[in-house]
């Protein structure tokens, strides 16, 4: 019994430390890198990685612990079939006990087996707004992930989901603040050069943005850099 408490205390302490590391992460890449490195310590896996969804249904692979993981992800990104695709689409945890015998995606399983991976566990990173990505865990041994591993993986995925969502939101806010500053500077240049009021200066920038099919931020940045309106 005391040993069980010691193990629980140790796991809680490690997750607390991970939470602190994620909170201190500066960007999404640093956040997910901390997650995959923690996965190697907390779970019986040989490799780990994170794939994140982008606009338009695209995927990016910001963190892997081994190049093999990137290859496994790429197989599914190219072919559209495999546990990653299913986990992302259905917001579900997908376990491949043994790539040598799993028949759900035979082509994918055969190629992954050639890479030396026998077990795969894909856990979705979800928030209230949907699936952000997938945490992938891989082992060179068959049937490597038991119920305890699944439980820990789900806790880790929840930590990662919150951290990624928070970091992305903070980056979007910072980008928006930066954009407002650029537009304000560009308006100031127009107001001084052409004796315009603030409303008219903003309207000039907006019109150039529409006419050139460019973001308002980019038009403002060019005006600041060149002191001329874009052609």
N, C-alpha and C positions, 0 to 999 in steps of 0.2 A: 504493500500500500504506500509506504513512504517513497519507494522508488517511482511509483506512478505520479505522486505529487511532485517529485523532483523533475520528472520529465515534462509535466505540464507547466511547472514554473519556468523551466528552461525554454520551452516553446513560446510561452507568453513573453518572456524577456526578449527573445529574438525577434518576435513580431513587433514589440514595442520599439526596438532599435531600428527595425526596417521602417516603421512609421515615421520616426524622426529623420531618417535618411531621405525618405520620399518627400517629406515636408521641406527639406533643405535643398532639394534638387532645383536646378536653375531652369531646366527645359525638359521637354518630353523625352528626348533621347537619354538624358541623364537619369530620368525617372525610371524608364523601363530597363535600363542597364542595371540599376540597383535591384530591380525585381528578378531578373534572370540570374544574377549572381547569387541572390538569396535562395533562389530555387535549388541551385546546386548544393547548397548547404543543408536545406531543410527537407529535401526529398531524395528518393533513391533514383536519381536520373543522371545520365551521362552528359546530356546537353539540354539547353533550354533556349527559348527565343520568344519574341513578341512580334506579332503582325498587327498593324493598326489600319483601320479603314480611313479612307480619304474621300473627298467629294467625288461624285461620279462613279462610286463603286470601286475605285482603285484601292490598292493596298500598298503599304510601305512596310519595310522590315527594319525598324530602328535599332534593334538589339538582338544579338545572338551570342551564345557562348562558344560556338564552333561553326566553321564554314559549312559543315554538313547541314545544319539547321536551315541556312539560307537556301541550300540546294533543295531541301525537302519542301520549303515554302514555295520556291520558284516552280517546282513541278506542278503544284496545285494552282498557282497563279496563271500558268500557261495553259493547263488543261481544264481547270475549273472543277475538278473532281478530287475528293479526298476528305479527310476528317476536318481539316481547316475550313474548307468551303462549307461543309455541313454545319460545323459549330457556329460559323459566322452567320449563315443563313437562318438556322433554326434556333439560335441563341441557346444552344445545348452543349453539354459536356460529351465529348466523344472519346471512347477508349478503344485502342487497338491492342489487344492482348499479345498478339504475335503476328508480325507482318508476313511470316512464313505460311500462315494458315488462314488469315483473314481474307474473305472473298468479296467484300463489299466494293473495293476499288482495286481489282487485281493488277492492273497496269501500274498504278501508283505504288501499291504494296511491294511489287516485285522490284521496282527501282529503289525504294527505300531500303529493302532488304539487302540489295547490292551495296548500299552505303554503310551497312553494318548495324542498322537500327532495327531492333526487334519489337520494342514496345513504344506506343505513342499515346499521350494523353493531352487532348486539346480542351481548354477551358475558356469559355467566352468572357471577355471583359465587358460587363454590362452596367448601364446606369438606367435611370428612369426614361431617358431619351432614346435608348436603344443600345446596340452592341458597338463598342468602340474598337474592338479587335479581339485577338485570341492569344492566350498564353499557351505555348506549346512546350511540352515536356517529353523527353526522349531518353530511351535506355537501350544499351547494347544487349540487354538480357530480355528474354521473353517473360511475360507475365510479371513485370517489374513493379506495377503499381497496384497496391492493395487498398482497402477501404480507408485506412489511416492516411495514405498518400492522397487519395481523392479529397478527403476532408481538409487537409492542409492546403492542397492546391486551390480549393474553393475559397479558403480564407485569404490566401495570397492574391488570388484574382480579384477579390473584393477590394483589398488594399490598393492593388494596381489600378483598378477601375476608377476609384475615387481620386487617386493621385494624378492619373492621366487627365481626367476630366477637369480637375482643378487647375492643373498646369496649362492646359489648352485655353481655359477661360481667362487665366491671368495673362497669357500671351496675346489673346485677342483684345483684351482691355488695353494692354500696353500699346498694341498696334494702333488701336483706335485713338488713344491719347496722342500718340506720335503723329497720326494723320491730322488731327485737329490742330496741332502745333504748326505743322507744315502749311496747312491751308491758311491759318492765321498770319503766318509770315508772308505768304504770297499775297494775301489781301492787303497787307500793310504796304508792300511794294507798289501794288496797283493804285492804292489810295494816294500815296505820296507822288507817284509819277504822273498820274492822270487826274488828280484832284477829284477822286471819287469818294462817295460815302461807303460805309461797310456793306450795305445791301447791294449796291451797284457793283462793287468789287467782287463780291461773292457770285453775283449773277454772271459776270464776265468769265470767272473761272469755271462755273458750271456749264456755260455755253461751250467753252473750248473743250471741256471734258466730253460733252455729248457729240460735238462735231468731229472730234478726233477719235471717238470710241475708246477713250482711255480713262482710267480711274482718276477721280478728282485729286487724290493724293499724288499720283504721278505727274499730273499737270502742274500741281503746286511745286513739287520738287524740281521740275525742270525750270520753272520760272525763277525759283530761288537760285539755282545753279547758274543760269545763263543771263538772268535779268531780262529775258525776253519771253513773250508768250510763244508756246509751241506753234509750229506751222502745220 
